[in-house]
Amino acid sequence: MPSSPPLAVLLAERVYEAVTKLEEFNSEHGHARLCFKADSPPQPPLPPNLQELMDSALFSLDRLTALLSGPQEWLRLQYGRGLDMLSLHALYRYDIPRRIPKDGDISISELAAQCGVDEESFSRLIQHAVTKYNLLQPRPGYVAHSSVSALLASSQTQMDLLGMI
């Protein structure tokens, strides 16, 4: 009797299948590839069967992360999730998404001056935002919009929701 593949392999295959099908769907329907660029769509319109597959893949990805991490690292990751909001709160507090040029970049020092804050501390917040995909760093010392910050810049509703968290 053949043994079934390990759980980690099954989860990874589910994620791979979903991403492959999503990229095929995007290609067939003229949608952009998945990326963090500012002009990427907030959420591609998906048919129900593909949306279910994506939901399953996200769940599988979470399980795979927990499985690969092991209990100690998984707990450390959970403890750090509260800090993940830190840079989003800074984006909201200083209205950073609206201060970044729509199709360009801005120096971190200029952005800090516009926000009226200390550049050194502010730079750390910006770097955190970059590591969490909330901003992009096209070159050292400069930031530009990611898909997340572009959405925040263009949607008062999203900014309001962020402000409530």
C-alpha positions as CSV (number, residue, x, y, z in Angstrom):
1,M,0.0,0.0,0.0
2,P,1.5,3.3,-1.0
3,S,2.0,5.9,1.7
4,S,0.4,9.3,1.4
5,P,2.7,12.3,1.0
6,P,3.7,14.3,4.1
7,L,1.2,17.0,5.2
8,A,3.7,19.8,4.4
9,V,4.0,18.5,0.8
10,L,0.2,18.4,0.4
11,L,-0.2,21.9,1.8
12,A,2.5,23.2,-0.5
13,E,0.9,21.5,-3.5
14,R,-2.4,23.1,-2.7
15,V,-0.8,26.6,-2.5
16,Y,1.1,25.9,-5.8
17,E,-2.0,24.8,-7.5
18,A,-4.0,27.9,-6.5
19,V,-1.3,30.3,-7.4
20,T,-0.8,28.6,-10.8
21,K,-4.5,28.7,-11.5
22,L,-4.8,32.4,-10.4
23,E,-1.9,33.4,-12.6
24,E,-3.5,31.5,-15.6
25,F,-6.8,33.2,-14.9
26,N,-5.1,36.6,-14.7
27,S,-3.2,36.0,-18.0
28,E,-6.3,34.7,-19.8
29,H,-8.4,37.7,-18.7
30,G,-5.8,40.4,-19.2
31,H,-5.2,41.1,-15.5
32,A,-1.8,42.0,-14.1
33,R,0.4,39.3,-12.5
34,L,0.5,39.2,-8.7
35,C,2.9,41.8,-7.4
36,F,3.4,44.5,-4.8
37,K,3.6,47.3,-7.3
38,A,1.4,50.4,-6.7
39,D,-0.7,49.9,-9.8
40,S,-1.6,46.3,-9.0
41,P,-5.3,45.8,-8.5
42,P,-6.5,45.6,-4.9
43,Q,-8.2,42.3,-5.5
44,P,-8.7,40.6,-8.8
45,P,-12.3,39.8,-9.6
46,L,-12.5,36.0,-9.2
47,P,-15.2,33.4,-10.1
48,P,-16.5,31.6,-7.1
49,N,-14.6,28.3,-7.7
50,L,-11.3,30.2,-8.0
51,Q,-12.1,32.3,-4.9
52,E,-12.7,29.1,-2.9
53,L,-9.4,27.7,-4.2
54,M,-7.6,30.9,-3.1
55,D,-9.3,30.8,0.4
56,S,-8.2,27.2,0.7
57,A,-4.6,28.1,-0.4
58,L,-4.4,30.9,2.2
59,F,-5.6,28.5,4.9
60,S,-3.0,25.9,3.7
61,L,-0.3,28.6,3.7
62,D,-1.1,29.5,7.3
63,R,-1.0,25.8,8.3
64,L,2.2,25.2,6.3
65,T,3.9,28.2,8.1
66,A,2.9,26.7,11.5
67,L,4.1,23.3,10.5
68,L,7.4,24.4,9.1
69,S,8.1,26.8,12.0
70,G,7.6,24.3,14.8
71,P,5.9,25.3,18.0
72,Q,8.6,27.6,19.4
73,E,9.0,29.7,16.2
74,W,5.3,29.7,15.6
75,L,4.7,31.2,19.0
76,R,7.4,33.8,18.3
77,L,5.7,34.7,15.1
78,Q,2.4,35.1,16.9
79,Y,3.9,37.4,19.5
80,G,5.3,39.6,16.7
81,R,2.0,39.9,14.9
82,G,0.9,42.8,17.1
83,L,4.0,44.7,16.0
84,D,3.0,44.2,12.4
85,M,0.4,46.9,12.8
86,L,3.1,49.4,14.0
87,S,4.0,50.7,10.6
88,L,0.4,50.7,9.4
89,H,-0.5,52.9,12.4
90,A,2.4,55.2,11.4
91,L,1.1,55.4,7.8
92,Y,-2.3,56.4,9.2
93,R,-1.1,58.8,11.9
94,Y,1.2,60.8,9.6
95,D,-1.0,60.4,6.4
96,I,2.0,59.0,4.7
97,P,0.2,57.4,1.7
98,R,-1.0,60.8,0.6
99,R,2.4,62.3,0.9
100,I,4.1,59.9,-1.5
101,P,3.9,60.9,-5.2
102,K,1.4,58.7,-7.0
103,D,3.9,57.6,-9.7
104,G,7.2,58.4,-8.1
105,D,9.2,58.2,-4.9
106,I,10.2,60.6,-2.1
107,S,13.2,60.7,0.1
108,I,12.7,59.5,3.6
109,S,14.3,62.7,5.0
110,E,11.8,64.9,3.0
111,L,8.9,62.7,4.1
112,A,10.1,63.0,7.8
113,A,10.2,66.8,7.4
114,Q,6.7,66.9,5.9
115,C,5.5,64.8,8.9
116,G,7.4,67.0,11.4
117,V,9.2,64.0,13.0
118,D,12.7,63.0,13.8
119,E,14.3,61.4,10.7
120,E,16.2,58.7,12.5
121,S,13.2,57.2,14.3
122,F,11.0,57.8,11.3
123,S,13.4,55.9,9.1
124,R,13.0,52.9,11.3
125,L,9.2,53.0,10.9
126,I,9.6,53.3,7.2
127,Q,11.9,50.3,7.0
128,H,9.4,48.3,9.0
129,A,6.7,49.3,6.5
130,V,8.9,48.2,3.7
131,T,9.5,44.8,5.3
132,K,5.7,44.3,5.7
133,Y,5.1,45.2,2.0
134,N,3.2,48.4,3.1
135,L,5.7,50.6,1.1
136,L,8.4,49.9,-1.5
137,Q,12.0,51.1,-1.4
138,P,13.1,51.6,-5.0
139,R,16.5,52.9,-4.0
140,P,18.3,53.5,-0.7
141,G,16.9,56.5,1.3
142,Y,13.7,56.7,-0.8
143,V,10.2,55.2,-0.6
144,A,7.4,54.7,-3.1
145,H,3.9,53.2,-3.1
146,S,3.3,49.5,-2.8
147,S,-0.1,48.1,-3.7
148,V,-1.1,48.6,0.0
149,S,-0.1,52.2,0.4
150,A,-1.5,53.1,-3.1
151,L,-4.9,51.6,-1.9
152,L,-4.7,53.6,1.3
153,A,-3.9,56.8,-0.7
154,S,-6.9,56.3,-3.0
155,S,-9.4,55.1,-0.5
156,Q,-10.7,57.2,2.4
157,T,-12.7,54.2,3.5
158,Q,-9.6,52.1,3.9
159,M,-7.8,54.9,5.8
160,D,-10.8,55.2,8.1
161,L,-10.8,51.5,8.7
162,L,-7.1,51.5,9.5
163,G,-7.7,54.4,11.9
164,M,-10.2,52.4,13.8
165,I,-7.8,49.5,14.5
